[in-house]
Amino acid sequence: MSTPTARLRRTVGLRSAVALYVGAVLGTGILVLPAVAAETAGPASLVAWAGLSLLSLPLALTFAALARRQPVAGGFTAYIVRAFGTRWGAIAGWLFLAQVPTGTAFVGLLAASYLAAPFALGRDAQFVIAGAFIVLAYGLNLLGLRLVGAAQAVATVGVLGLVVVVVLASVRDVRADAFAPLAPFGWPAVGFAAVQLFWAFVGWEAITPLAEEFHSPERDLRRASVLSVGIVAVVYLALATVTVGTHAYGPEASGLPPFARMAERALGSSALVAVGIAGGLLCFTPLNAYVAGLSRLAYALARSGDLPAWVGALHPWTGVPHRALGALGVACLIALGATYAADLHGADLLPISTSSFIATYVLSMAAAVRLLRGADAVLAAVGLVACVIVLAFVGALVAWLVAVAVAASLYSGRAHRAIVRAA
């Protein structure tokens, strides 16, 4: 007699799929990036928002096609391995891990800026709060404690609710003269803004491992992708338009996070307290999940020989990759300390993180071009070209990406040769 093969339950319908997609993409950046991009490119930053919203469609549809036709449980790195081999999978993993220190420091400082706003706390206090935020996230993961998916859903709904209320209340303050001149820093600045904003559009790949749990993946993956891109585009463009239209950015907006400043203008000082506390707390749920996922990526790379073996150890009591968590946590705190010592702001960290994200998307789209056929391959090619264009604006950070890729390639090659010799 044959033993029945265990299968994942098909519990994800169209509504759940849209909620998962939107929750994966709408993250911490929504609270600060509209102002960051406006400071970089002025009102023309709206062109960057619109362009990345359009780019999201081929990206989301390509990942959906990969999940539908090439189901792999390992996420985007598994597609790259399947297309180009283990060395390129290691490069993608290293590139993704390379953005962890600056990315985590950015989220910690964003949370701190909102938590500090109602109490008028200064820069030193914000860095202390950011450090405590990071320690708490890694500490909970070391203990094997993670916030459940329901908490992520509550956080996403909370962010959307805050955005809708503040945007609607701020519409009356939008001024036509705030959109002139359209491109005060020149049109190349739009490309630099797109690099910053890429942070807000990462996440389309996150749902691909769940394809096997869809009721009807052939039908719902594509539909959910299109609906989610539309929702995300409307939310981002609405908030960015109001941010520019009310001029809630620039030197005169210093001292308060831009979204909190908009809330104070539109709803009064009492809203500042609510938005400040809620904005800070809502940063923690994605950070907690982010830490958990990245530690597992580091663990998987160590197990495959693409990172030092000691990183792949599991704690005997909690069963978590404690060494991976410890190494990543220390790197994040070092990045936070370097940011303080260099007198940088959270937004200054974005290009380092987003350049790594863009590079992994370039590799993912290239893999899709090789793995897919017909119209899906054409769509992947469109996404690949668009991502390469955005990557061109990272400037000197290309050297950083090349250095990480070369180090990953050399380490992976040496490690796998050692495994072959041992065998």
N, C-alpha and C positions, 0 to 999 in steps of 0.2 A: 504494500500500500504506500502511496506517496503522501508525504506530509504537506498540507496546504501551505502555500507561500504567504507569509504575512504581507499585507499591503497597507499603505497609508489610507486613512479614511478620506473620502471625497466630500469635504465639508465646506469648501470655498465656492460660493456663488458669485454672481456678478457684483452685487452690492458690497459683499465682503472684500472682493478683489479690488474694487475702486477704493475702499477705505484703507486697505493695506498699501496700495500704491501711493495714495495721497499722504498717508502717514509716514511712509518711507522717504518721500521727497520734501514735504514741507517740514522744515526743521528749525534749528536755532537761528539760522541766518535770516529768517524772515523778519526778526526783530531789529536788525541792524543794517543789513546789506543795502536796502534802498537808499539810505543816507550815505553809506560808504561809496556806492557807485555814483551818486549825485556829486559828491565831493571830487571824484576822479574825472567825471565827464560832463558835469552839469546836467541840464535838462536832456541832453542827448543820451544820457544813460538809459532813457526809456527805449532807445533803439537797441541797446544791448539786452535789455530785458525781453523785448519782443523777439530779437534774433535767437536768444537761447530758448525761449518758449517754442519757437518753430523747430529748432534743432531737437528739442525733446521728443518730437513726434517720431522721426526716424530712429532715434536712440531707443525709445520705449518699444516701438514695434519690432525692432531688431532683436532686443532681448526677449520679447514675447515669442518671436519666431524661433529663436534658439531653444527656449524652454519647451516649445511645442514640438519641434522636429528633432532636437538634439538634447533630450532631457539628461542633465547631469546634476548630481546633488552637491557638487563642490563649489558652485558659484562661478563667477566670471573667470577665476584662475583656471578652473577645469576646462573651460572652453578654449583658453589660450594654450593649455597643455595639449589638448586634443588636436588643435590646428597646427601648432608649431613645435611641440615637444616640451620636455620637462624644464629645459634651461629657460625658455621664455616664460613658463609658468612661475619659475623662481624669480625672474626679473619683475614680473607683474606683482608678485607678493611683496618683494622688497620695496618697490615703488609705493605700494599702498601703505606699508608700514612706515615709510620715510616721512609721511605727513602726520603721523600720530603725535609727536611732541608739540609741534606748532599748532596743529588742529585742536588738540585737547586744551592747550594754553589759551587759544582763542575762545573756546566755549566757556572755560572757567572765568576768563575776564569779562565775557559778555554777561554771564550770570551775576558776577560781582557788581558790574556797573548798574544792573537793575536793582539788585538787593540794596546797594548803597545809596541809590538815588533818593528814596524818601527820607533818608536820614542825613543827607548832605555829607557823606563820608568821603574823605580824600583819596588820593592815589595810593598811598601806602596801605590804607585799610582795604581798598579794593584788591590789591595783590594778596593780602593775607586771606581775604575771603575766597579768592580764586584758588589759592593753594589748599585751603581747607576743603573746597569743593572737589578738587582733584583727588586729594587723599581719601575723602569719603567714598567717591566712586570706586577707586581701586581697593579700598579697604573692604567694602561690601562684597566686591567680586572675589577677593581673597578668602572671605568667609563663606563663599558659595551662595551668597544672597543676591538675587536680582529681582528687579521690579517686574511684575508679570505683564503680559500683553495688554491686559485691561488698563493698567496704569498708562501705557503708551497711548492707548486710544483716548483716555481722559485728557492727557496732555495735548494731543493733536486737536481735540475738540476745543480745549481751552484756548489754544493759540488761535484757531480759526474764529472763535467767539470774540476774543479780544480784537483781532484785526477787523472783523466786520463792524463791531461797535465803534471803534475809533475811526475807521475810514468813513462810515456814514456820518458820524458827528463832525468830522473835519472837512467834509465836502464844502460846507458854506464858507470856509476860510481859504479855499483855493483861489488864487489870483492869476489872471492871464499873463501879467507882466513877469511872473515867476518863471515862465518858460522862455524868456528872452534875455540874452541871446541864447540860441538853441545849443550851440557847441562852443562855449567860451574857451575851452582848452584844446580845440581842434578835434577833427574826426578820429585821428589815431587813438585818442584817449578812450573812445568807445571800445576799441579792442582791449585796452588795459582793463576797463571796467568789466568786460565780459570774462576776463580771467578771474577777477575777484568774485563775480557772480556765479561762476561755475559751481562753487560750494553749494549754492541753493538748489542746484539741479541734479546733484548726485543722489542716486537711490533707485534709478530705474532698473538696475540690475538686481536689486535686493529681493525681488519676488520670484525670480526664476527658479530657485530651489523648491518652491512650493507648487510648481506646475502639476505634480502628481496628485495634489490634494484638491484640485479644481473639479467641480461637478462636470464641466464640459470645457476642457482646456482649449480644444480646437476653436470653439466659438467665443468663450469669455475672455481669454487672454488678450486678444486683439481689441475687443470691445472695451474692456477695462482700461487698456492702455490709452485708447483715444479719449475716453471720458475723463480719465485722470489727468492727461495732458491739458485738456480744456479747463478743468477746475483749477489746476495749479497755475495755469497762465492767467486766468481771470483774477485769482487772489494776488499773485505777485504784481501784475500790471496795475491793479487798482491801488494797492498800497504804495507802489513806486510813484504813481501819478500824483497821489495825494501828498506824498513826502516832498516831491518837487514843487507841487502847486502851493503848498503852505510854507515852503522854504524851511523845512524842519531839519536843516543840515548846515554845515559850515561853522566858522568860528563863533558866530553869535549863538549857536546851539550848544556850545561847550558847557560842561558841567552836568548835563543830563543826557541819558541815552535818547536817540532821536524819537523812537516810538513812544517813550514815556513823555517826552516834551510835547508831542502831538496830542497825547491823551490829556495832559494838563491844560493845554490851550483849549481843547474842544469840550472837556467835561469838568474842568476845575481841579483845584489842588487835591481834593479827596481822591480823584482818579489816579493821581500820581502814586499814592501809597499802594492802591490795589494793583495797578499795572506793574509797579516796581517789584513788589513781592511776588506776584504771579509770574512775571517775566523771568525772575531769577529761578523760581522753583521749577518752572516748565522747561528750563534748560537741563535739569538734572536727569530726567527720564531718558532722553536720547543719549546723553553722555554715559549713563549706566549701561545701556544696551550696547553702545559703541565700544566701550571698554571690554565687555564680554566677548563680542564678536572678534575684535582685533586680537585678543589674547588667544583665541582659538585658531586664528590664522597663523599667528607666530608658532603655536604648538604644532599645527599641521606642517608648517615649513620645516620645523626641527625634526619631526618624525620622518619626513621624506629626505632628510639630509641637506636641506637648503638653508638651514640655520644650525648653529652649534647644538649638539645633542642635549646638553644640559638644559636648554630652553624647553625641551619637550617633556620634562618631568612633571608628574601630577602629585599633588599633595596627598599623603596617605589617608588623611582624615576627611578633607573636604572634596577631594577628587578634582580640584581645579588646577590649571597650569600655573602654579604659584610663581615659578621662576620667570615665566613670560610676563606675568602681571607685574612682578617686582621690577624687572628690567624696563618695561614700558612706563611704569609709574615714575621711576627715577628719571628717565629721559624727559618725561613731561614736566616734572618739577625743575629740572635743569633748564629747559626751554623757557619756563615761566621766570626763573631767576635771571636768565640772560636778557629776557625782554625788559625786566625791571632795571637791570644794570645799564642797558643800552638806551633807556628812556624811550622805549617804543610803545606803541599802542596796539590793541588787539588787532585792528585792521591791518597793521603792518605785517602780521603773521600770515595773512590770507594767501598771498601769492605763492608762498612756499608749499602750503597744503594743496591749493587748487591746481598748481602745476603738476603735482603727483597724481591727483585725480584725473586730470585731462590726459596724462600719459597712459594711465591704465585704461581709459575709455578708448584711446587710439588703438591700443593693443586688442581690446575687446572687439572693436568694430572690424579691425583687420582679420581677426579670427573668424568673425561672422561672415565676412566676404568669402573666406576659404571654405567654411562649413556649409553655408546655405546655397541655395540654387534659385534661379529664376528671379522673380520680382523681389523676393526677400533679400537676395544678394545685392541687387541694385540699390535697395533701400539702405542696406548696410554700408555700401560704398558711399552713398550720400552722407551718412553719418560720419564715416571715416574722414572724408574730405573736410567736412565742417569742423570736426574736432582738431584736425591738423591745422586748419586756419586759426582756430582759437589758440592752439598750442604755440603758434608762431609769435604770439604777443607776450609770452612769458619772458622773452628777452634773455638776459644773462643766466636765468635759472635753468636754461637748457643744459648748461654745464653741470649743474647740480644733478639733474635727471640722468645725464650721461654717466656721471661718476657713480651714482647708485646702481645703474644698470650694469656697468662694467664690473663693479664689486660683486654684484649678485651673480653675474655670469662666471666670473673667476672662482668664486666660492663654490657655486653649484657644480661647476665642472670638476674641480678638485675633489669635492666630497663624493661625487658619483664615481669618479675613477678609483677612489679609495675603496668604495663598496664593491666594485667589480674585482679589484685585486684581492680583497678579503674573501670573496666568494670562490 
